[in-house]
Amino acid sequence: MATVQKITLSASRDIPFNKLVLSQANVRRVKANVSIEELAEDIARRTLLQGLSVRPILDAAGAETGMFEVPAGGRRYRALELLVKQKRLAKTAPIPCVVRLEGIGEEDSLAENIQRAPLSPLDQFRAFRALCEKGQSEEEVAATFFVSVAVVKQRLRLAAVSEKLLEIYADDGMSLDQLMAFSVTVDHARQEQVWEALQRSWSKEPHQIRRMLTERAVRAADKRALYVGIEAYEAAGGIVLRDLFEQDDGGWLENVGLLDGLVAEKLKAGAEAIAAEGWKWVEVAVDFPYGHTRRLRLLDGTPAECSEEEQAAIASLDAEYAKISAEYAEAEELPEEIDARLGEIEAALAAFEGRPASYEPVEIARAGVFVSIDAEGRLAVERGYVRPEDEAPIVPDGDGADESETDLPAPDISEPSTPTVQRAVITIGGQTEPDEEDDGTLKPLPDRLVSELTAHRTLALRDAVANNPHVAMTALLHKLCIDTFQHTAWGPCLEVSLRQVYFPIQAADLKESPSAKAVAVRHEAWKADLPKDETALWDWLAALDDTSRSGLLAHCVSFGVNALHEKADRYGGSGVSVHGLQRRLAQADRLAQAVGLDMVEAGWRPTVDNYLGRVPKPRILEAVREAKGEQSAQLIDHLKKADMAKEAERLLDGTGWLPEPLRLPESEATPEGQADDAEALPAFLSGGADEAEPPPAVAAE
């Protein structure tokens, strides 16, 4: 049996620092992550944790000179040298060293660096946690290891992930990016639940993990969160999920029920303060549907006048805004403090402009207010709307005179002339649409969904018609030609009317759509210019230039656009007939072609809420297949409907895909041999009797 040779370790001894010199045999040439200054501070704090590897310097005869070179441990040597220069360490201070006699210096240096195993990230996370558990603050840990406090927070957050997931990470079962995604929440049960769900999913990307962990939460950018405020939410015990590794725009509010309760309380308090003004009713909701003020009369209030001090303040703010805008006109990006100041100026000016108008007490007594939250998270108050049943009674104006409606109620000698203060009826409402069942078959789109989609299309079509006076005039001419040549109705003088179309069924996002905002901005701009007196209005219209006249006409005509799908009445009742609905939609297609309507450019895109979550799985797969191809559809065909809809939303983003009701119909080819005659009537004027119905832009009463 062979004898095992025993090894002999190199001797260790303390050597004065002034007897050490840096060896050229050190293989490290590139600086490591920790600088010499930081390493020196660490040695000063806890002394030298690892000795130097040295070799004696020999003279020409091979005898030791008393000096030693350092081939391994060069960074430590330089850190000690810095401490000596700073007079924090004596030149003769003993330095623990391992003296090597055999081998090659370069080999010692290379071995020391290669054989050293780096610390596992997980061990670092747990070490940081252990230091904090033993009393060190995050700031102290950051200062000790020369990292930022944010890095320490990140490491502690990773160490707080479920131990089950940490073990999976330690066994290389998940990537560091995936582990970072799980740190969004501290709910270990939810983390493990999502990990289990991912095992059955084709997508295990970090963004998918974050989305699954936060799908039950509300973004901090949500208007409800902005309205209540994160501080108030947290003070009430709410938890905010934060992503320390990605931009999260303020995080997510986990306790949705608590948030909604705080919103309701704050809205109610605001409504009660407004009700104290004497209004008959106050309706409260987080949001109201588009067109909620239809058929209500808006009172003409008196704008609040500014005092001399307020006018001076407004002028000063305007001047400052103009000066800053001119100064940074050529800048590609504004400095953060300048951008913040411009925002403050805009908010201050908006506060002056947004002050409520004043109304007569008798008007307040029969009118009401809508209270909601705007897109920026501010309280939105719409004052002065009168319901038809609350209008003043009709009072005859002399014998045989026509009855007319007056703004003031008939006098009643049994009551005092000054109206009594009434208690407003505050209504807090809102309901949600229940999920529709999915039986897995490719059925026609539900009527309600088609109605919601065509509401978006109608609104976008209105905006497009209002921006195309030529098409608007053509549509109006169509109506006039029908009335003139087909004699469908009699009436005094010129009987051309416009009925504004109401949206009985609409999606929740219709009000905030780009088309709705564009229509509203244009409408308010025209409304501010138009005189209220009918005689003055005629003179004002007569003086308009052709461009302004065309624009105003197009805007008015656009409000009669009706491209809505609705349930047809097959039995000739009060609803639209099947044939009438078909002609309406056909004319809407023609109008859409004329203005070149593109719903993608109008801002519509398929989401879980507005389409994908509302249709069966075959419809979802059909959409992905049309936009991205069969391969992409196969990637999600095994998922449950909720997950399939979310993944489909991601896949369809940016593709420009549209469901059938929103697509622009293909233009019909010109029949062979038919000349393109400039004198020919437009297509919808040259049709037969079936084309006699008014176009969607205007409708006869």
PyMOL commands that set and color helices and strands:
alter all, ss='L'
color gray80, all
select helices_A, chain A and resi 17-19+36-46+74-85+105-114+121-133+138-144+149-159+163-170+176-182+188-198+206-214+223-228+230-235+256-275+308-327+336-353+361-364+388-390+447-466+469-486+514-529+534-542+546-558+578-595+612-614+617-628+630-636+641-652+660-662+683-685+689-692
alter helices_A, ss='H'
color red, helices_A
select strands_A, chain A and resi 12-16+20-22+52-58+64-72+94-99+218-219+240-241+252-253+281-284+297-298+368-373+379-386+394-395+404-405+425-428
alter strands_A, ss='S'
color yellow, strands_A
deselect
rebuild
show_as cartoon
